[in-house]
């Protein structure tokens, strides 16, 4: 979560809002990692290292 790390260092309020949005995305996908991968992670153009980090 590269964006989360940056926001946490720069502005705590933005970090909290970002994490709230991430939580909403996770809940919208029924807490199912396969749905999250299909609907969110696969649609992002990430290299394999970044993709692995997102899944973790």
CHARMM-style PDB file with segment names, atoms N, HN, CA, C and O in Angstrom:
ATOM      1  N   UNK     1       0.835  -1.179   0.000  1.00  0.00      PROA
ATOM      2  CA  UNK     1       0.000   0.000   0.000  1.00  0.00      PROA
ATOM      3  C   UNK     1       0.880   1.243   0.000  1.00  0.00      PROA
ATOM      4  O   UNK     1       1.059   1.917   1.014  1.00  0.00      PROA
ATOM      5  N   UNK     2       1.401   1.503  -1.141  1.00  0.00      PROA
ATOM      6  HN  UNK     2       1.256   0.955  -1.965  1.00  0.00      PROA
ATOM      7  CA  UNK     2       2.308   2.626  -1.311  1.00  0.00      PROA
ATOM      8  C   UNK     2       1.609   3.946  -1.015  1.00  0.00      PROA
ATOM      9  O   UNK     2       2.171   4.814  -0.347  1.00  0.00      PROA
ATOM     10  N   UNK     3       0.396   4.096  -1.504  1.00  0.00      PROA
ATOM     11  HN  UNK     3      -0.061   3.390  -2.046  1.00  0.00      PROA
ATOM     12  CA  UNK     3      -0.344   5.338  -1.294  1.00  0.00      PROA
ATOM     13  C   UNK     3      -0.615   5.550   0.186  1.00  0.00      PROA
ATOM     14  O   UNK     3      -0.502   6.670   0.685  1.00  0.00      PROA
ATOM     15  N   UNK     4      -0.971   4.491   0.886  1.00  0.00      PROA
ATOM     16  HN  UNK     4      -1.063   3.582   0.481  1.00  0.00      PROA
ATOM     17  CA  UNK     4      -1.258   4.596   2.317  1.00  0.00      PROA
ATOM     18  C   UNK     4      -0.022   5.057   3.084  1.00  0.00      PROA
ATOM     19  O   UNK     4      -0.129   5.884   3.989  1.00  0.00      PROA
ATOM     20  N   UNK     5       1.132   4.538   2.736  1.00  0.00      PROA
ATOM     21  HN  UNK     5       1.220   3.866   2.001  1.00  0.00      PROA
ATOM     22  CA  UNK     5       2.374   4.936   3.412  1.00  0.00      PROA
ATOM     23  C   UNK     5       2.653   6.417   3.208  1.00  0.00      PROA
ATOM     24  O   UNK     5       3.035   7.118   4.145  1.00  0.00      PROA
ATOM     25  N   UNK     6       2.461   6.893   1.976  1.00  0.00      PROA
ATOM     26  HN  UNK     6       2.151   6.323   1.215  1.00  0.00      PROA
ATOM     27  CA  UNK     6       2.688   8.308   1.686  1.00  0.00      PROA
ATOM     28  C   UNK     6       1.713   9.189   2.459  1.00  0.00      PROA
ATOM     29  O   UNK     6       2.113  10.188   3.057  1.00  0.00      PROA
ATOM     30  N   UNK     7       0.454   8.825   2.446  1.00  0.00      PROA
ATOM     31  HN  UNK     7       0.129   8.013   1.960  1.00  0.00      PROA
ATOM     32  CA  UNK     7      -0.561   9.628   3.130  1.00  0.00      PROA
ATOM     33  C   UNK     7      -0.343   9.641   4.636  1.00  0.00      PROA
ATOM     34  O   UNK     7      -0.575  10.656   5.293  1.00  0.00      PROA
ATOM     35  N   UNK     8       0.101   8.517   5.180  1.00  0.00      PROA
ATOM     36  HN  UNK     8       0.290   7.693   4.646  1.00  0.00      PROA
ATOM     37  CA  UNK     8       0.334   8.444   6.623  1.00  0.00      PROA
ATOM     38  C   UNK     8       1.449   9.397   7.038  1.00  0.00      PROA
ATOM     39  O   UNK     8       1.379  10.021   8.096  1.00  0.00      PROA
ATOM     40  N   UNK     9       2.482   9.506   6.195  1.00  0.00      PROA
ATOM     41  HN  UNK     9       2.539   9.000   5.335  1.00  0.00      PROA
ATOM     42  CA  UNK     9       3.602  10.404   6.496  1.00  0.00      PROA
ATOM     43  C   UNK     9       3.227  11.872   6.298  1.00  0.00      PROA
ATOM     44  O   UNK     9       3.666  12.738   7.055  1.00  0.00      PROA
ATOM     45  N   UNK    10       2.409  12.145   5.273  1.00  0.00      PROA
ATOM     46  HN  UNK    10       2.053  11.442   4.658  1.00  0.00      PROA
ATOM     47  CA  UNK    10       2.122  13.524   4.898  1.00  0.00      PROA
ATOM     48  C   UNK    10       0.955  14.137   5.665  1.00  0.00      PROA
ATOM     49  O   UNK    10       1.048  15.270   6.137  1.00  0.00      PROA
ATOM     50  N   UNK    11      -0.151  13.386   5.790  1.00  0.00      PROA
ATOM     51  HN  UNK    11      -0.227  12.466   5.406  1.00  0.00      PROA
ATOM     52  CA  UNK    11      -1.355  13.961   6.373  1.00  0.00      PROA
ATOM     53  C   UNK    11      -2.196  12.846   6.984  1.00  0.00      PROA
ATOM     54  O   UNK    11      -2.753  12.015   6.267  1.00  0.00      PROA
ATOM     55  N   UNK    12      -2.283  12.832   8.277  1.00  0.00      PROA
ATOM     56  HN  UNK    12      -1.831  13.507   8.860  1.00  0.00      PROA
ATOM     57  CA  UNK    12      -2.974  11.765   8.987  1.00  0.00      PROA
ATOM     58  C   UNK    12      -4.467  11.740   8.651  1.00  0.00      PROA
ATOM     59  O   UNK    12      -5.054  10.664   8.533  1.00  0.00      PROA
ATOM     60  N   UNK    13      -5.076  12.900   8.499  1.00  0.00      PROA
ATOM     61  HN  UNK    13      -4.598  13.774   8.595  1.00  0.00      PROA
ATOM     62  CA  UNK    13      -6.508  12.946   8.182  1.00  0.00      PROA
ATOM     63  C   UNK    13      -6.773  12.298   6.825  1.00  0.00      PROA
ATOM     64  O   UNK    13      -7.724  11.528   6.687  1.00  0.00      PROA
ATOM     65  N   UNK    14      -5.948  12.596   5.825  1.00  0.00      PROA
ATOM     66  HN  UNK    14      -5.176  13.221   5.937  1.00  0.00      PROA
ATOM     67  CA  UNK    14      -6.107  11.967   4.517  1.00  0.00      PROA
ATOM     68  C   UNK    14      -5.880  10.464   4.604  1.00  0.00      PROA
ATOM     69  O   UNK    14      -6.562   9.695   3.927  1.00  0.00      PROA
ATOM     70  N   UNK    15      -4.937  10.043   5.423  1.00  0.00      PROA
ATOM     71  HN  UNK    15      -4.383  10.668   5.973  1.00  0.00      PROA
ATOM     72  CA  UNK    15      -4.665   8.620   5.620  1.00  0.00      PROA
ATOM     73  C   UNK    15      -5.894   7.909   6.183  1.00  0.00      PROA
ATOM     74  O   UNK    15      -6.261   6.832   5.713  1.00  0.00      PROA
ATOM     75  N   UNK    16      -6.518   8.503   7.173  1.00  0.00      PROA
ATOM     76  HN  UNK    16      -6.220   9.378   7.554  1.00  0.00      PROA
ATOM     77  CA  UNK    16      -7.707   7.895   7.788  1.00  0.00      PROA
ATOM     78  C   UNK    16      -8.837   7.791   6.776  1.00  0.00      PROA
ATOM     79  O   UNK    16      -9.510   6.763   6.713  1.00  0.00      PROA
ATOM     80  N   UNK    17      -9.059   8.838   5.980  1.00  0.00      PROA
ATOM     81  HN  UNK    17      -8.512   9.673   6.031  1.00  0.00      PROA
ATOM     82  CA  UNK    17     -10.091   8.789   4.950  1.00  0.00      PROA
ATOM     83  C   UNK    17      -9.763   7.737   3.892  1.00  0.00      PROA
ATOM     84  O   UNK    17     -10.653   7.022   3.431  1.00  0.00      PROA
ATOM     85  N   UNK    18      -8.508   7.643   3.513  1.00  0.00      PROA
ATOM     86  HN  UNK    18      -7.786   8.224   3.888  1.00  0.00      PROA
ATOM     87  CA  UNK    18      -8.085   6.645   2.521  1.00  0.00      PROA
ATOM     88  C   UNK    18      -8.343   5.231   3.041  1.00  0.00      PROA
ATOM     89  O   UNK    18      -8.869   4.386   2.317  1.00  0.00      PROA
ATOM     90  N   UNK    19      -7.974   4.980   4.285  1.00  0.00      PROA
ATOM     91  HN  UNK    19      -7.547   5.667   4.873  1.00  0.00      PROA
ATOM     92  CA  UNK    19      -8.180   3.652   4.861  1.00  0.00      PROA
ATOM     93  C   UNK    19      -9.666   3.340   4.994  1.00  0.00      PROA
ATOM     94  O   UNK    19     -10.069   2.186   4.849  1.00  0.00      PROA
ATOM     95  N   UNK    20     -10.474   4.338   5.264  1.00  0.00      PROA
ATOM     96  HN  UNK    20     -10.147   5.276   5.382  1.00  0.00      PROA
ATOM     97  CA  UNK    20     -11.928   4.163   5.336  1.00  0.00      PROA
ATOM     98  C   UNK    20     -12.470   3.744   3.963  1.00  0.00      PROA
ATOM     99  O   UNK    20     -13.334   2.872   3.872  1.00  0.00      PROA
ATOM    100  N   UNK    21     -11.955   4.373   2.895  1.00  0.00      PROA
ATOM    101  HN  UNK    21     -11.253   5.081   2.969  1.00  0.00      PROA
ATOM    102  CA  UNK    21     -12.371   4.005   1.542  1.00  0.00      PROA
ATOM    103  C   UNK    21     -11.933   2.582   1.194  1.00  0.00      PROA
ATOM    104  O   UNK    21     -12.679   1.837   0.560  1.00  0.00      PROA
ATOM    105  N   UNK    22     -10.728   2.210   1.608  1.00  0.00      PROA
ATOM    106  HN  UNK    22     -10.121   2.816   2.123  1.00  0.00      PROA
ATOM    107  CA  UNK    22     -10.230   0.857   1.361  1.00  0.00      PROA
ATOM    108  C   UNK    22     -11.117  -0.162   2.085  1.00  0.00      PROA
ATOM    109  O   UNK    22     -11.476  -1.197   1.524  1.00  0.00      PROA
ATOM    110  N   UNK    23     -11.459   0.143   3.320  1.00  0.00      PROA
ATOM    111  HN  UNK    23     -11.168   0.985   3.776  1.00  0.00      PROA
ATOM    112  CA  UNK    23     -12.341  -0.748   4.081  1.00  0.00      PROA
ATOM    113  C   UNK    23     -13.690  -0.903   3.373  1.00  0.00      PROA
ATOM    114  O   UNK    23     -14.245  -2.001   3.320  1.00  0.00      PROA
ATOM    115  N   UNK    24     -14.210   0.190   2.836  1.00  0.00      PROA
ATOM    116  HN  UNK    24     -13.760   1.082   2.879  1.00  0.00      PROA
ATOM    117  CA  UNK    24     -15.486   0.146   2.114  1.00  0.00      PROA
ATOM    118  C   UNK    24     -15.377  -0.740   0.876  1.00  0.00      PROA
ATOM    119  O   UNK    24     -16.295  -1.506   0.585  1.00  0.00      PROA
ATOM    120  N   UNK    25     -14.270  -0.646   0.145  1.00  0.00      PROA
ATOM    121  HN  UNK    25     -13.524  -0.023   0.381  1.00  0.00      PROA
ATOM    122  CA  UNK    25     -14.062  -1.505  -1.024  1.00  0.00      PROA
ATOM    123  C   UNK    25     -13.994  -2.979  -0.629  1.00  0.00      PROA
ATOM    124  O   UNK    25     -14.540  -3.842  -1.316  1.00  0.00      PROA
ATOM    125  N   UNK    26     -13.325  -3.250   0.471  1.00  0.00      PROA
ATOM    126  HN  UNK    26     -12.881  -2.549   1.029  1.00  0.00      PROA
ATOM    127  CA  UNK    26     -13.209  -4.634   0.938  1.00  0.00      PROA
ATOM    128  C   UNK    26     -14.580  -5.174   1.324  1.00  0.00      PROA
ATOM    129  O   UNK    26     -14.930  -6.298   0.964  1.00  0.00      PROA
ATOM    130  N   UNK    27     -15.350  -4.385   2.047  1.00  0.00      PROA
ATOM    131  HN  UNK    27     -15.066  -3.472   2.339  1.00  0.00      PROA
ATOM    132  CA  UNK    27     -16.698  -4.822   2.447  1.00  0.00      PROA
ATOM    133  C   UNK    27     -17.613  -4.969   1.230  1.00  0.00      PROA
ATOM    134  O   UNK    27     -18.450  -5.871   1.197  1.00  0.00      PROA
ATOM    135  N   UNK    28     -17.466  -4.096   0.232  1.00  0.00      PROA
ATOM    136  HN  UNK    28     -16.787  -3.364   0.258  1.00  0.00      PROA
ATOM    137  CA  UNK    28     -18.290  -4.178  -0.973  1.00  0.00      PROA
ATOM    138  C   UNK    28     -18.032  -5.469  -1.740  1.00  0.00      PROA
ATOM    139  O   UNK    28     -18.884  -5.933  -2.497  1.00  0.00      PROA
ATOM    140  N   UNK    29     -16.853  -6.042  -1.537  1.00  0.00      PROA
ATOM    141  HN  UNK    29     -16.161  -5.665  -0.921  1.00  0.00      PROA
ATOM    142  CA  UNK    29     -16.504  -7.306  -2.181  1.00  0.00      PROA
ATOM    143  C   UNK    29     -16.667  -8.484  -1.227  1.00  0.00      PROA
ATOM    144  O   UNK    29     -16.049  -9.533  -1.413  1.00  0.00      PROA
ATOM    145  N   UNK    30     -17.486  -8.311  -0.226  1.00  0.00      PROA
ATOM    146  HN  UNK    30     -17.989  -7.460  -0.075  1.00  0.00      PROA
ATOM    147  CA  UNK    30     -17.862  -9.368   0.722  1.00  0.00      PROA
ATOM    148  C   UNK    30     -16.667 -10.011   1.428  1.00  0.00      PROA
ATOM    149  O   UNK    30     -16.707 -11.195   1.763  1.00  0.00      PROA
ATOM    150  N   UNK    31     -15.619  -9.246   1.652  1.00  0.00      PROA
ATOM    151  HN  UNK    31     -15.586  -8.284   1.380  1.00  0.00      PROA
ATOM    152  CA  UNK    31     -14.414  -9.724   2.351  1.00  0.00      PROA
ATOM    153  C   UNK    31     -13.790 -10.937   1.655  1.00  0.00      PROA
ATOM    154  O   UNK    31     -13.110 -11.743   2.291  1.00  0.00      PROA
ATOM    155  N   UNK    32     -14.025 -11.059   0.357  1.00  0.00      PROA
ATOM    156  HN  UNK    32     -14.577 -10.404  -0.159  1.00  0.00      PROA
ATOM    157  CA  UNK    32     -13.554 -12.201  -0.421  1.00  0.00      PROA
ATOM    158  C   UNK    32     -12.354 -11.771  -1.271  1.00  0.00      PROA
ATOM    159  O   UNK    32     -12.490 -10.946  -2.174  1.00  0.00      PROA
ATOM    160  N   UNK    33     -11.181 -12.337  -0.974  1.00  0.00      PROA
ATOM    161  HN  UNK    33     -11.070 -13.007  -0.241  1.00  0.00      PROA
ATOM    162  CA  UNK    33      -9.961 -11.930  -1.655  1.00  0.00      PROA
ATOM    163  C   UNK    33     -10.023 -12.199  -3.146  1.00  0.00      PROA
ATOM    164  O   UNK    33      -9.461 -11.433  -3.929  1.00  0.00      PROA
ATOM    165  N   UNK    34     -10.685 -13.258  -3.557  1.00  0.00      PROA
ATOM    166  HN  UNK    34     -11.142 -13.880  -2.921  1.00  0.00      PROA
ATOM    167  CA  UNK    34     -10.778 -13.534  -5.002  1.00  0.00      PROA
ATOM    168  C   UNK    34     -11.608 -12.458  -5.714  1.00  0.00      PROA
ATOM    169  O   UNK    34     -11.281 -12.071  -6.836  1.00  0.00      PROA
ATOM    170  N   UNK    35     -12.675 -11.974  -5.073  1.00  0.00      PROA
ATOM    171  HN  UNK    35     -12.940 -12.288  -4.161  1.00  0.00      PROA
ATOM    172  CA  UNK    35     -13.464 -10.884  -5.655  1.00  0.00      PROA
ATOM    173  C   UNK    35     -12.657  -9.590  -5.686  1.00  0.00      PROA
ATOM    174  O   UNK    35     -12.728  -8.832  -6.653  1.00  0.00      PROA
ATOM    175  N   UNK    36     -11.894  -9.343  -4.631  1.00  0.00      PROA
ATOM    176  HN  UNK    36     -11.836  -9.959  -3.846  1.00  0.00      PROA
ATOM    177  CA  UNK    36     -11.064  -8.139  -4.574  1.00  0.00      PROA
ATOM    178  C   UNK    36     -10.020  -8.176  -5.676  1.00  0.00      PROA
ATOM    179  O   UNK    36      -9.776  -7.166  -6.337  1.00  0.00      PROA
ATOM    180  N   UNK    37      -9.400  -9.335  -5.879  1.00  0.00      PROA
ATOM    181  HN  UNK    37      -9.598 -10.155  -5.342  1.00  0.00      PROA
ATOM    182  CA  UNK    37      -8.412  -9.468  -6.948  1.00  0.00      PROA
ATOM    183  C   UNK    37      -9.056  -9.216  -8.307  1.00  0.00      PROA
ATOM    184  O   UNK    37      -8.500  -8.490  -9.131  1.00  0.00      PROA
ATOM    185  N   UNK    38     -10.209  -9.802  -8.543  1.00  0.00      PROA
ATOM    186  HN  UNK    38     -10.661 -10.392  -7.873  1.00  0.00      PROA
ATOM    187  CA  UNK    38     -10.889  -9.662  -9.831  1.00  0.00      PROA
ATOM    188  C   UNK    38     -11.368  -8.234 -10.072  1.00  0.00      PROA
ATOM    189  O   UNK    38     -11.157  -7.683 -11.152  1.00  0.00      PROA
ATOM    190  N   UNK    39     -12.007  -7.635  -9.077  1.00  0.00      PROA
ATOM    191  HN  UNK    39     -12.178  -8.082  -8.199  1.00  0.00      PROA
ATOM    192  CA  UNK    39     -12.644  -6.332  -9.266  1.00  0.00      PROA
ATOM    193  C   UNK    39     -11.719  -5.137  -9.082  1.00  0.00      PROA
ATOM    194  O   UNK    39     -11.986  -4.068  -9.631  1.00  0.00      PROA
ATOM    195  N   UNK    40     -10.649  -5.291  -8.330  1.00  0.00      PROA
ATOM    196  HN  UNK    40     -10.433  -6.160  -7.885  1.00  0.00      PROA
ATOM    197  CA  UNK    40      -9.813  -4.131  -8.017  1.00  0.00      PROA
ATOM    198  C   UNK    40      -8.364  -4.327  -8.461  1.00  0.00      PROA
ATOM    199  O   UNK    40      -7.844  -3.540  -9.252  1.00  0.00      PROA
ATOM    200  N   UNK    41      -7.721  -5.364  -7.958  1.00  0.00      PROA
ATOM    201  HN  UNK    41      -8.143  -6.003  -7.316  1.00  0.00      PROA
ATOM    202  CA  UNK    41      -6.287  -5.525  -8.173  1.00  0.00      PROA
ATOM    203  C   UNK    41      -5.966  -5.818  -9.633  1.00  0.00      PROA
ATOM    204  O   UNK    41      -5.025  -5.243 -10.180  1.00  0.00      PROA
ATOM    205  N   UNK    42      -6.729  -6.701 -10.276  1.00  0.00      PROA
ATOM    206  HN  UNK    42      -7.494  -7.169  -9.832  1.00  0.00      PROA
ATOM    207  CA  UNK    42      -6.463  -7.044 -11.673  1.00  0.00      PROA
ATOM    208  C   UNK    42      -6.651  -5.853 -12.609  1.00  0.00      PROA
ATOM    209  O   UNK    42      -6.005  -5.781 -13.655  1.00  0.00      PROA
ATOM    210  N   UNK    43      -7.517  -4.932 -12.249  1.00  0.00      PROA
ATOM    211  HN  UNK    43      -8.041  -4.990 -11.400  1.00  0.00      PROA
ATOM    212  CA  UNK    43      -7.776  -3.764 -13.092  1.00  0.00      PROA
ATOM    213  C   UNK    43      -6.710  -2.691 -12.956  1.00  0.00      PROA
ATOM    214  O   UNK    43      -6.653  -1.767 -13.767  1.00  0.00      PROA
ATOM    215  N   UNK    44      -5.869  -2.805 -11.943  1.00  0.00      PROA
ATOM    216  HN  UNK    44      -5.916  -3.556 -11.284  1.00  0.00      PROA
ATOM    217  CA  UNK    44      -4.755  -1.884 -11.769  1.00  0.00      PROA
ATOM    218  C   UNK    44      -3.563  -2.426 -12.535  1.00  0.00      PROA
ATOM    219  O   UNK    44      -3.305  -3.629 -12.533  1.00  0.00      PROA
ATOM    220  N   UNK    45      -2.854  -1.550 -13.177  1.00  0.00      PROA
ATOM    221  HN  UNK    45      -3.063  -0.572 -13.179  1.00  0.00      PROA
ATOM    222  CA  UNK    45      -1.666  -1.969 -13.915  1.00  0.00      PROA
ATOM    223  C   UNK    45      -0.475  -1.977 -12.964  1.00  0.00      PROA
ATOM    224  O   UNK    45       0.244  -0.985 -12.841  1.00  0.00      PROA
ATOM    225  N   UNK    46      -0.276  -3.111 -12.293  1.00  0.00      PROA
ATOM    226  HN  UNK    46      -0.860  -3.916 -12.393  1.00  0.00      PROA
ATOM    227  CA  UNK    46       0.780  -3.230 -11.301  1.00  0.00      PROA
ATOM    228  C   UNK    46       1.803  -4.261 -11.745  1.00  0.00      PROA
ATOM    229  O   UNK    46       1.477  -5.229 -12.432  1.00  0.00      PROA
ATOM    230  N   UNK    47       3.051  -4.035 -11.338  1.00  0.00      PROA
ATOM    231  HN  UNK    47       3.316  -3.248 -10.780  1.00  0.00      PROA
ATOM    232  CA  UNK    47       4.050  -5.067 -11.596  1.00  0.00      PROA
ATOM    233  C   UNK    47       3.858  -6.175 -10.558  1.00  0.00      PROA
ATOM    234  O   UNK    47       3.173  -5.961  -9.558  1.00  0.00      PROA
ATOM    235  N   UNK    48       4.449  -7.356 -10.775  1.00  0.00      PROA
ATOM    236  HN  UNK    48       5.006  -7.530 -11.587  1.00  0.00      PROA
ATOM    237  CA  UNK    48       4.206  -8.485  -9.866  1.00  0.00      PROA
ATOM    238  C   UNK    48       4.522  -8.202  -8.390  1.00  0.00      PROA
ATOM    239  O   UNK    48       3.820  -8.701  -7.510  1.00  0.00      PROA
ATOM    240  N   UNK    49       5.543  -7.428  -8.111  1.00  0.00      PROA
ATOM    241  HN  UNK    49       6.113  -7.022  -8.825  1.00  0.00      PROA
ATOM    242  CA  UNK    49       5.882  -7.116  -6.719  1.00  0.00      PROA
ATOM    243  C   UNK    49       4.796  -6.269  -6.068  1.00  0.00      PROA
ATOM    244  O   UNK    49       4.409  -6.523  -4.928  1.00  0.00      PROA
ATOM    245  N   UNK    50       4.303  -5.264  -6.787  1.00  0.00      PROA
ATOM    246  HN  UNK    50       4.617  -5.058  -7.713  1.00  0.00      PROA
ATOM    247  CA  UNK    50       3.240  -4.415  -6.253  1.00  0.00      PROA
ATOM    248  C   UNK    50       1.941  -5.198  -6.095  1.00  0.00      PROA
ATOM    249  O   UNK    50       1.202  -4.996  -5.132  1.00  0.00      PROA
ATOM    250  N   UNK    51       1.667  -6.090  -7.040  1.00  0.00      PROA
ATOM    251  HN  UNK    51       2.268  -6.254  -7.823  1.00  0.00      PROA
ATOM    252  CA  UNK    51       0.462  -6.914  -6.977  1.00  0.00      PROA
ATOM    253  C   UNK    51       0.504  -7.806  -5.742  1.00  0.00      PROA
ATOM    254  O   UNK    51      -0.495  -7.938  -5.034  1.00  0.00      PROA
ATOM    255  N   UNK    52       1.648  -8.411  -5.485  1.00  0.00      PROA
ATOM    256  HN  UNK    52       2.459  -8.304  -6.060  1.00  0.00      PROA
ATOM    257  CA  UNK    52       1.801  -9.263  -4.306  1.00  0.00      PROA
ATOM    258  C   UNK    52       1.580  -8.461  -3.033  1.00  0.00      PROA
ATOM    259  O   UNK    52       0.933  -8.935  -2.098  1.00  0.00      PROA
ATOM    260  N   UNK    53       2.120  -7.240  -2.998  1.00  0.00      PROA
ATOM    261  HN  UNK    53       2.645  -6.856  -3.757  1.00  0.00      PROA
ATOM    262  CA  UNK    53       1.967  -6.387  -1.832  1.00  0.00      PROA
ATOM    263  C   UNK    53       0.491  -6.023  -1.628  1.00  0.00      PROA
ATOM    264  O   UNK    53       0.020  -5.988  -0.491  1.00  0.00      PROA
ATOM    265  N   UNK    54      -0.229  -5.756  -2.691  1.00  0.00      PROA
ATOM    266  HN  UNK    54       0.154  -5.784  -3.615  1.00  0.00      PROA
ATOM    267  CA  UNK    54      -1.653  -5.428  -2.579  1.00  0.00      PROA
ATOM    268  C   UNK    54      -2.451  -6.627  -2.049  1.00  0.00      PROA
ATOM    269  O   UNK    54      -3.343  -6.451  -1.218  1.00  0.00      PROA
ATOM    270  N   UNK    55      -2.148  -7.818  -2.509  1.00  0.00      PROA
ATOM    271  HN  UNK    55      -1.424  -7.961  -3.184  1.00  0.00      PROA
ATOM    272  CA  UNK    55      -2.860  -9.004  -2.050  1.00  0.00      PROA
ATOM    273  C   UNK    55      -2.600  -9.239  -0.571  1.00  0.00      PROA
ATOM    274  O   UNK    55      -3.505  -9.607   0.177  1.00  0.00      PROA
ATOM    275  N   UNK    56      -1.365  -9.024  -0.157  1.00  0.00      PROA
ATOM    276  HN  UNK    56      -0.629  -8.725  -0.765  1.00  0.00      PROA
ATOM    277  CA  UNK    56      -1.031  -9.231   1.266  1.00  0.00      PROA
ATOM    278  C   UNK    56      -1.706  -8.187   2.113  1.00  0.00      PROA
ATOM    279  OT1 UNK    56      -1.552  -8.188   3.334  1.00  0.00      PROA
TER     280      UNK     56
END
